[in-house]
Amino acid sequence: MLEAAFWGFVAGASLLIGAVIGITSRPSSRVIGLVMAFGSGVLISAVAFELTAEAIDRGGADATTAGLAAGSLAFFAGDLAIDRWGGERRKSMQGQAAGGAGLAIALGALMDGIPESAAIGVTLLEGGGVGVAMVAAVFLSNLPESISASVGMRNAGRRRGWILALWGAVTLASTLAAALGFGLLDGASQDLIAVIQAFAAGAILTMLADTMMPEAFENGGNVAGLVTTAGFILAALLSTVE
């Protein structure tokens, strides 16, 4: 469980890194868009090779389909609530305009991060190494979210210490989610693990389509497609050497 918690922290640490960047500088929307594009490609690959494929091997088509659908619906419902609270563009630099939405954006980050971090813990269940592609994917996907939200909070007059403490709490929650993803499922049935893996995959895919990829192409321009493919290739290669 400690190893799972460690890797969950490594992946979630980018939230703190992004917060530091957000309160000390102001990266361009294009840079953030390209980071999102690369992270999207890595996440797509991780979902395909780390989560869905393993879920099918463990529990078959029925468990995988049920998990994918449940994860997608759960994220969709939570995302609607976050949108109404002001976090609808939480991974976008445009979110800076609404500094008062910082808390909603942080809640959105928590909602995004829990299934991702839990999936990291699940990759350790068979006693092998951690899913490197999954860790890299979560790390990269967190950066634009915390950068954007931190700039908005800074513009709204929040103190730097308050901003860092907030993202520290979200990072801690992600760390715990990775540990629980391993600890609670250690010894569980293959069908249950498959459903959990597929649930995380469904939630992540819905998040990608709803938040990351539209913003990546809007802010990163036409080259975002190439950068997304580069991220996918890198993660696919990482999945073969684990």
Summary of the structure (lengths in Angstrom):
residues: 242
radius of gyration: 16.7
end to end distance: 19.2
largest distance: 51.2
contacts: 997
relative contact order: 0.26
helix: 85%
strand: 0%
